[in-house]
Amino acid sequence: MQRLVSGLIALAMTLGSLAARAAGDTKAAELLAQARAALGGEKQLAKVEGLACTGTVQRAIGDRHVTGDVTINLQLPDKMLRSDSISPMGDAALVVTDQGINGDKLLRNMRTINTPPGAVVRTPPPPAPGSDAEAQALRNSRAELARMTIALLLAAPSGVPVEFTYAGEAEAPEGKADVLDVKASGATTGSTSFAAKLFLDKSNHRPLMLAYRGLAPRVVVQAQRGAAPPPEAHTAQPAAPAPEMVDITMFFDEYKAIEGVLLPHRVTRSVGGETIEELTFKSVKVNPQFRPDAFQTDK
């Protein structure tokens, strides 16, 4: 979690002072063409309809750092499921979190495995069906699918049409990046406006970073020894404060060629310059054969 990303963070800090040039969409199209060529070319990228990524996750939970396993399955145009398995109590009690989207269906599930005797692990419940919280979670999941697709394949899923425009150049002591504004174009069913900034490494044209405004990621896992409190104790607890909108950055590196396409094998997410999670993929498969129940949480 302490991996040095000072140069990338410095690039993010230039967001407020980008010197955008009056080149318009022509410049954006040129940069996208260079970036797609760097990742394998238009034909190779167009063949990618799904990805299966497995590896490890390091995450900050409060003042603690925990590690575990992660799997991200993505099937275009509208399916993505991320599964995390972490042990917040050391080697005891495995907490498995599934979250994602399958068309218009929100995927959310949390469960604990191997909780030791006398220990209680509490995780927040998924949003109630039909609630405003569920609708917001669905929008967030759809936006996360778009972010991952744009960063990995340089194109948004068909359900989230976007426009790329040239935003300028960001510079840090370690290097320079071309910056593209990515915004939703036209109406997008069931979603809010989408906006992000895509940083392309000026030296090799690969996606370097994606910056956006979003809800502060929050993972709440409470563990305690002793008997579980009665059910009424849970209802008496005050509701957690609503998450805040913050500046979030996703960094992409350790590119490797898979089926003729260069894909990052490390994804780091930071808030305010502080790393909150780091994903390291040990395996990335292009166009895998997913099981029929791969994008369900009620298996």
HUVEN-V328547 format. One record per residue. N is the residue number from 1. PSI is psi in degrees with one decimal (* if undefined). OMEGA is omega in radians with two decimals (none if undefined). BURIAL is 1 if it has 9 or more other C-alpha atoms within 8 Angstrom, else 0. Layout:
# HUVEN-V328547
N | PSI | OMEGA | BURIAL
N | PSI | OMEGA | BURIAL
This chain:
# HUVEN-V328547
1 | -14.3 | -3.10 | 1
2 | 15.0 | 3.14 | 0
3 | 136.8 | -3.09 | 0
4 | 121.9 | 3.04 | 0
5 | 33.2 | -3.03 | 0
6 | -40.8 | -3.13 | 0
7 | -41.1 | 3.14 | 1
8 | -40.8 | 3.09 | 1
9 | -37.9 | 3.09 | 1
10 | -37.8 | 3.07 | 1
11 | -41.7 | -3.13 | 1
12 | -34.2 | -3.10 | 1
13 | -14.1 | -3.14 | 0
14 | 0.8 | -3.07 | 1
15 | -37.0 | -3.08 | 0
16 | -6.2 | -3.07 | 0
17 | 30.2 | 3.11 | 0
18 | 138.3 | 3.09 | 1
19 | 82.1 | -3.10 | 0
20 | 140.5 | -3.14 | 0
21 | 152.8 | -3.07 | 0
22 | 58.9 | 3.14 | 0
23 | -18.1 | 3.06 | 0
24 | -154.0 | -3.04 | 1
25 | -24.8 | 3.14 | 1
26 | -44.0 | 3.11 | 0
27 | -42.3 | 3.13 | 1
28 | -43.0 | 3.13 | 1
29 | -38.5 | 3.12 | 1
30 | -44.7 | -3.13 | 0
31 | -39.8 | 3.11 | 1
32 | -39.6 | 3.11 | 1
33 | -42.0 | 3.10 | 0
34 | -41.8 | -3.12 | 1
35 | -42.0 | 3.14 | 1
36 | -36.7 | 3.07 | 1
37 | -38.2 | -3.14 | 1
38 | -28.6 | -3.12 | 1
39 | -4.3 | 3.11 | 1
40 | -13.2 | 3.10 | 1
41 | 158.4 | -3.08 | 1
42 | -45.5 | -3.06 | 0
43 | -42.9 | -3.12 | 0
44 | -43.5 | -3.14 | 1
45 | -37.0 | -3.12 | 1
46 | -22.9 | -3.14 | 0
47 | -17.7 | -3.05 | 0
48 | 114.7 | 3.10 | 1
49 | -13.3 | 3.13 | 1
50 | 155.8 | 3.11 | 1
51 | 144.4 | 3.02 | 1
52 | 113.1 | -3.08 | 1
53 | 127.6 | 3.09 | 1
54 | 144.0 | 3.14 | 1
55 | -144.2 | -3.08 | 1
56 | 156.0 | 3.10 | 1
57 | 137.0 | 2.95 | 1
58 | 127.7 | -3.00 | 1
59 | 145.2 | 3.04 | 1
60 | 123.1 | 3.04 | 1
61 | 102.1 | -3.04 | 1
62 | -125.7 | 3.13 | 0
63 | 13.8 | -3.13 | 0
64 | 153.1 | 3.02 | 0
65 | 129.3 | 3.14 | 1
66 | 156.3 | 3.12 | 1
67 | 162.1 | 3.14 | 1
68 | -163.6 | -3.13 | 1
69 | 152.2 | 3.14 | 1
70 | 143.5 | 3.02 | 1
71 | 132.2 | 3.07 | 1
72 | 115.6 | 3.06 | 1
73 | 133.3 | -3.10 | 1
74 | 125.9 | 3.10 | 1
75 | 113.5 | -3.14 | 1
76 | 145.7 | 0.20 | 0
77 | -6.0 | -2.91 | 0
78 | 27.4 | -3.13 | 1
79 | 132.4 | 3.02 | 1
80 | 134.8 | 3.09 | 1
81 | 125.5 | 3.08 | 1
82 | 129.9 | 3.12 | 1
83 | 123.6 | 3.11 | 1
84 | 140.2 | 3.05 | 1
85 | 111.4 | -3.12 | 1
86 | 157.8 | 3.12 | 1
87 | 92.7 | -3.09 | 1
88 | -10.6 | -3.13 | 1
89 | 37.9 | -3.10 | 0
90 | -126.5 | -3.13 | 0
91 | -4.9 | -3.09 | 0
92 | 151.0 | 3.02 | 1
93 | 101.1 | 3.08 | 1
94 | 124.6 | 3.11 | 1
95 | 119.2 | -3.11 | 1
96 | 124.3 | -3.12 | 1
97 | 124.6 | 3.05 | 1
98 | 131.4 | 3.09 | 1
99 | 143.3 | -3.13 | 1
100 | -150.3 | -3.04 | 1
101 | 144.7 | 3.05 | 1
102 | 92.8 | -3.04 | 1
103 | -117.5 | 3.10 | 0
104 | 11.7 | -3.12 | 0
105 | 126.6 | 3.08 | 0
106 | 134.3 | 3.11 | 1
107 | 115.5 | 3.13 | 1
108 | 130.3 | 3.07 | 1
109 | 138.6 | 3.04 | 1
110 | 138.8 | 3.09 | 1
111 | 156.5 | 3.11 | 0
112 | 145.9 | -3.11 | 1
113 | 139.5 | 3.06 | 0
114 | 38.3 | 3.06 | 0
115 | 125.3 | -3.08 | 1
116 | 157.0 | 3.12 | 0
117 | 136.8 | 3.11 | 0
118 | 1.4 | -3.13 | 0
119 | 145.4 | 3.11 | 1
120 | 127.3 | 3.08 | 1
121 | 119.9 | -3.14 | 1
122 | 134.4 | 3.05 | 0
123 | 149.0 | -3.12 | 0
124 | 140.9 | 3.14 | 0
125 | 158.4 | 3.06 | 0
126 | 160.1 | 3.13 | 0
127 | 147.9 | -3.12 | 0
128 | 139.2 | 3.11 | 0
129 | 133.5 | 3.12 | 0
130 | -0.9 | -3.10 | 0
131 | 164.7 | 3.05 | 0
132 | -35.0 | 3.14 | 0
133 | -37.8 | 3.11 | 0
134 | -41.4 | 3.13 | 1
135 | -40.9 | 3.12 | 1
136 | -41.0 | 3.12 | 0
137 | -35.6 | 3.10 | 1
138 | -42.7 | 3.09 | 1
139 | -41.7 | 3.13 | 1
140 | -41.5 | -3.14 | 0
141 | -39.3 | 3.11 | 1
142 | -38.9 | 3.11 | 1
143 | -38.0 | 3.13 | 1
144 | -39.5 | 3.06 | 0
145 | -44.3 | 3.13 | 1
146 | -42.3 | -3.14 | 1
147 | -46.8 | -3.11 | 1
148 | -40.5 | -3.12 | 0
149 | -42.4 | 3.12 | 1
150 | -44.8 | -3.10 | 1
151 | -38.3 | -3.06 | 1
152 | -37.4 | -3.00 | 1
153 | -1.5 | 3.10 | 0
154 | 33.0 | 3.06 | 1
155 | 143.2 | 3.14 | 0
156 | 154.1 | 3.02 | 1
157 | 154.9 | -3.02 | 1
158 | -27.2 | -3.13 | 0
159 | -8.5 | 3.14 | 0
160 | 76.2 | 3.13 | 1
161 | 134.4 | -3.10 | 1
162 | 162.8 | 3.04 | 1
163 | 140.0 | 3.08 | 1
164 | 128.7 | 3.06 | 1
165 | 149.7 | -3.12 | 1
166 | 130.4 | -3.10 | 1
167 | -16.2 | 3.13 | 1
168 | -156.6 | -3.08 | 1
169 | 133.9 | 3.07 | 1
170 | 143.2 | -3.08 | 1
171 | 137.7 | 3.04 | 1
172 | 164.8 | 3.13 | 1
173 | -29.1 | -3.08 | 0
174 | -10.3 | -3.13 | 0
175 | -175.9 | -3.11 | 0
176 | 159.0 | 3.11 | 1
177 | 141.4 | 2.94 | 1
178 | 142.2 | -3.03 | 1
179 | 131.9 | 3.08 | 1
180 | 135.3 | 2.96 | 1
181 | 134.3 | 3.11 | 1
182 | 117.1 | -3.10 | 1
183 | 149.6 | 3.11 | 1
184 | 140.4 | 3.10 | 1
185 | 127.3 | -3.14 | 0
186 | -168.3 | -3.11 | 0
187 | 139.0 | 3.07 | 0
188 | 118.3 | -3.03 | 1
189 | 125.2 | 3.01 | 0
190 | 13.5 | -3.11 | 0
191 | 162.8 | 3.05 | 0
192 | 179.6 | 3.14 | 0
193 | 142.8 | -3.14 | 0
194 | 133.0 | 3.12 | 1
195 | 138.4 | 3.10 | 1
196 | 166.8 | 3.02 | 1
197 | 126.6 | -3.13 | 1
198 | 122.8 | -3.14 | 1
199 | 125.8 | 3.10 | 1
200 | 123.9 | 3.14 | 1
201 | 123.6 | -3.05 | 1
202 | -24.4 | -3.09 | 1
203 | -36.5 | -3.09 | 0
204 | -1.8 | 3.06 | 0
205 | 7.9 | 3.12 | 1
206 | 151.6 | 3.00 | 1
207 | 129.3 | -3.08 | 1
208 | -37.6 | -3.03 | 1
209 | 148.6 | 3.01 | 1
210 | 125.4 | -3.12 | 1
211 | 137.7 | -3.11 | 1
212 | 166.4 | 3.02 | 1
213 | 133.0 | -3.13 | 1
214 | 175.6 | 3.10 | 0
215 | 137.8 | 3.14 | 0
216 | 121.2 | 3.11 | 1
217 | 137.2 | -3.11 | 0
218 | 121.5 | 3.07 | 0
219 | 119.5 | -3.10 | 0
220 | 113.4 | 3.07 | 0
221 | 116.3 | 3.14 | 1
222 | 130.9 | 3.12 | 0
223 | 139.0 | 3.13 | 1
224 | 157.2 | 3.05 | 0
225 | 149.2 | 3.11 | 0
226 | 174.8 | -3.09 | 0
227 | 148.2 | 3.11 | 0
228 | 141.9 | 3.10 | 0
229 | 155.9 | 3.12 | 0
230 | 157.7 | -3.09 | 0
231 | -35.5 | -3.10 | 0
232 | -22.0 | 3.13 | 0
233 | -32.3 | 3.14 | 0
234 | -41.4 | -3.10 | 0
235 | -22.9 | -3.12 | 0
236 | -14.5 | -3.10 | 0
237 | 139.4 | 3.12 | 0
238 | 148.5 | 3.13 | 0
239 | 145.5 | 3.11 | 0
240 | 145.6 | 3.13 | 0
241 | 149.6 | 3.14 | 0
242 | 138.0 | 3.12 | 0
243 | 149.2 | -3.10 | 0
244 | 155.6 | 3.00 | 0
245 | 129.0 | -3.07 | 0
246 | 167.2 | 3.03 | 1
247 | 124.2 | -3.10 | 1
248 | 141.2 | 3.10 | 1
249 | 138.2 | 3.05 | 1
250 | 126.5 | -3.12 | 1
251 | 142.4 | -3.08 | 1
252 | 126.3 | 3.08 | 1
253 | -171.2 | -3.05 | 1
254 | 57.6 | 3.14 | 0
255 | 137.7 | 3.07 | 1
256 | 148.5 | -3.12 | 0
257 | 125.5 | 3.08 | 0
258 | 116.9 | 3.13 | 1
259 | 39.9 | 3.10 | 0
260 | 6.1 | -3.14 | 0
261 | 131.2 | 3.06 | 1
262 | 124.8 | -3.12 | 1
263 | 140.2 | 3.13 | 1
264 | 142.7 | 3.10 | 1
265 | 5.5 | 3.02 | 1
266 | 128.6 | 3.11 | 1
267 | 122.2 | -3.12 | 1
268 | 131.7 | 3.14 | 1
269 | 132.1 | -3.10 | 1
270 | 149.5 | 3.04 | 1
271 | 121.2 | 3.13 | 1
272 | 31.9 | -3.14 | 0
273 | -4.8 | 3.13 | 0
274 | 125.4 | 3.13 | 0
275 | 126.6 | 3.12 | 1
276 | -23.5 | 3.05 | 1
277 | 152.5 | 3.10 | 1
278 | 123.6 | 3.12 | 1
279 | 129.0 | 3.07 | 1
280 | 112.9 | -3.08 | 1
281 | 125.8 | 3.06 | 1
282 | -24.4 | -3.14 | 1
283 | 132.9 | 3.03 | 0
284 | 121.5 | 3.13 | 1
285 | 136.9 | 3.12 | 1
286 | 131.5 | 3.13 | 1
287 | 53.1 | 3.10 | 1
288 | 162.7 | 3.05 | 0
289 | 98.5 | -3.13 | 0
290 | 145.9 | 3.02 | 0
291 | 156.6 | 3.13 | 0
292 | -29.2 | -3.11 | 0
293 | 18.3 | -3.06 | 0
294 | -28.3 | -3.10 | 0
295 | 51.4 | 3.05 | 1
296 | 153.3 | 3.08 | 0
297 | -2.0 | 3.13 | 0
298 | 46.7 | -3.07 | 0
299 | * | none | 0
